[in-house]
Amino acid sequence: MAFPFFWMVTTSFKDFYQATSIPPVWFPRVWRWQNYLDVWRGAPFGRYFLNTVLVTVFITGLDLLTGSLAAYALARMRFRGRTALFFLFLATVMVPFEVLIVPDFIIVQRLHWYNTYQAQIAPFAASGFTIFLLRQFFAQIPGELHEAARLDGAGHLRFLWKIVLPLSAPALATAALFNFLASWNAFLWPLIVTSRPEVRPLQVGLQAFQTEQVSNYQLLMAGATMVVLPVLLVFVLAQRHLLEGVARVGLKG
């Protein structure tokens, strides 16, 4: 499991001939830190980084917002058709994204969102997985807390904001981490709805080092290493909440 990361990091410090030699060179004879500078100079890598951060932050924030509201309604409020609606949300999780590419692209075109941030953010502003995860967690919160909040004059939104969300920090962190990983690593959809480097994210921007004539594997690996580092940092910071959230969210509700 660790070998691809080892190969990525070591190749990022090789020159072109060592990166493509057969038999392979396991460790670079001379460590070329210049590769990382060449990545920043060979493509608008800083712009790609900014685009990825913006898209990831907005998708994660919007998905947590919509997911929290929908999950609270499904877990704590009584209305006709609640169970059927919940299963409808679950059904969307089972539909592969590739099936939705064509209709989503048509919608983006008709809204004139091609080559915009909206096209990359709007289709993922809500997800059935986040609703399911948070709904299962919200359902485990004791009803006595809601009754006490109602006696103090708190409505649904205040109860959600003041009590439910603080108690659901592990589940929120888990949902945020899954959204962050999916948004940060997105490739196919941004490739389809963008063509200008001003709005393209990192994963699509890495194509700059791979052409029909030649592939600069040492630069591609240097860029991939810089892309992976923020993901590892976020996981290290959020792993405690992730493990707690996975352990506490059950399947009954």
SVG drawing of the C-alpha trace seen along z (x, -y; Angstrom):
<svg xmlns="http://www.w3.org/2000/svg" viewBox="-49 -33 73 37">
<polyline fill="none" stroke="black" stroke-width="0.4" points="0.0,0.0 2.8,-2.4 4.9,-1.6 3.0,-4.0 3.7,-6.8 7.4,-5.8 7.7,-5.7 5.9,-9.0 8.2,-10.9 11.4,-9.4 10.6,-9.9 9.8,-13.6 13.5,-14.1 14.9,-12.3 15.9,-13.7 14.0,-12.7 16.4,-9.8 16.3,-8.3 12.5,-8.6 12.1,-6.7 15.1,-4.3 14.7,-0.5 15.5,1.2 14.1,-1.3 16.3,-3.5 14.9,-3.1 16.7,-6.1 17.8,-9.2 21.5,-9.5 21.2,-13.3 18.2,-14.7 16.8,-17.4 14.8,-19.9 14.6,-21.9 11.7,-19.8 9.4,-21.4 10.3,-24.9 9.9,-23.7 6.3,-22.6 5.4,-26.1 7.0,-27.7 5.8,-25.1 2.1,-25.7 -0.1,-28.1 0.2,-25.8 -0.6,-28.5 -3.8,-29.3 -4.8,-25.6 -4.1,-25.4 -6.4,-28.4 -9.1,-27.0 -9.1,-23.6 -9.2,-25.2 -12.1,-27.5 -14.1,-24.7 -13.4,-22.2 -14.3,-24.7 -17.6,-25.7 -18.6,-22.1 -17.8,-21.0 -19.5,-23.9 -22.7,-23.7 -23.0,-20.0 -22.7,-20.2 -25.3,-23.0 -27.9,-21.2 -27.1,-17.8 -27.6,-19.1 -30.9,-20.7 -32.3,-17.7 -30.9,-15.2 -32.5,-17.1 -35.9,-17.1 -35.7,-13.4 -34.5,-12.5 -36.4,-14.8 -39.5,-16.0 -42.6,-14.1 -44.3,-14.5 -46.1,-12.3 -43.8,-10.5 -40.7,-11.0 -39.5,-7.4 -40.2,-7.3 -38.2,-10.5 -35.3,-9.1 -35.1,-6.0 -35.3,-8.3 -32.2,-10.1 -30.5,-6.7 -31.4,-5.7 -29.4,-8.6 -26.3,-7.2 -26.6,-4.1 -26.6,-5.9 -23.1,-6.1 -22.1,-9.7 -21.1,-8.7 -24.9,-8.2 -25.6,-11.8 -22.8,-13.4 -24.8,-14.1 -27.9,-15.6 -25.7,-17.6 -23.7,-18.9 -26.8,-19.9 -28.0,-21.8 -24.7,-23.6 -24.7,-24.6 -28.2,-26.0 -27.3,-28.0 -24.2,-29.3 -22.0,-28.0 -19.4,-26.4 -15.9,-27.5 -17.2,-28.8 -16.8,-27.8 -20.6,-27.3 -20.4,-24.3 -17.9,-22.6 -19.7,-23.4 -23.5,-23.3 -23.9,-19.5 -22.2,-18.5 -23.8,-21.1 -25.9,-18.3 -25.4,-14.5 -27.4,-11.6 -24.5,-10.1 -24.1,-13.2 -27.8,-13.2 -27.7,-9.5 -24.7,-9.8 -25.9,-12.9 -29.5,-11.6 -28.3,-8.4 -26.3,-10.4 -29.0,-13.0 -31.5,-10.2 -29.4,-9.0 -29.6,-12.3 -32.0,-11.9 -35.5,-13.3 -35.3,-14.7 -32.9,-17.4 -35.4,-18.6 -38.2,-18.7 -36.0,-20.7 -35.1,-23.1 -38.8,-23.6 -39.5,-24.5 -36.9,-27.2 -38.5,-28.5 -36.1,-27.1 -37.4,-26.3 -36.0,-23.7 -33.3,-25.9 -32.0,-27.0 -32.1,-23.5 -30.2,-22.3 -27.6,-25.1 -27.1,-25.2 -27.4,-21.5 -27.5,-19.0 -24.6,-20.3 -22.2,-20.7 -23.0,-17.1 -22.5,-15.8 -19.0,-17.1 -17.6,-13.6 -20.2,-13.0 -19.8,-16.4 -16.0,-15.9 -16.5,-12.6 -18.8,-14.0 -16.5,-17.0 -13.5,-14.7 -15.3,-12.6 -16.4,-15.7 -13.0,-17.2 -11.3,-14.1 -13.9,-13.8 -13.7,-17.4 -9.9,-17.7 -9.5,-14.6 -12.2,-15.4 -11.0,-15.0 -13.6,-13.8 -16.3,-16.5 -13.9,-19.5 -12.3,-18.2 -15.6,-18.2 -16.9,-21.6 -13.7,-23.6 -11.3,-24.5 -9.5,-27.5 -6.6,-27.3 -8.2,-30.2 -10.9,-28.0 -9.3,-24.5 -8.4,-22.6 -5.1,-20.7 -6.1,-17.3 -6.8,-18.6 -3.9,-21.0 -1.4,-18.1 -2.1,-17.2 0.2,-20.0 3.2,-17.7 1.8,-14.9 1.4,-15.4 1.2,-13.2 4.9,-13.7 6.4,-13.3 5.5,-12.8 7.7,-14.6 7.2,-11.9 9.5,-13.6 7.5,-16.9 4.2,-14.9 5.3,-13.1 6.5,-16.4 3.1,-18.0 1.3,-14.9 3.4,-15.0 2.3,-18.6 -1.3,-17.7 -1.2,-14.8 0.4,-16.7 -2.7,-18.8 -4.8,-15.6 -2.4,-13.9 -2.4,-16.9 -6.2,-17.1 -6.4,-13.4 -3.9,-13.6 -5.8,-16.5 -9.2,-14.9 -8.5,-11.2 -9.7,-11.2 -13.0,-12.7 -13.3,-10.4 -12.7,-7.2 -15.1,-8.4 -17.8,-9.3 -17.6,-6.0 -17.7,-4.1 -20.7,-6.0 -22.9,-6.2 -25.0,-3.0 -27.3,-1.7 -30.6,-1.7 -32.8,-4.7"/>
</svg>
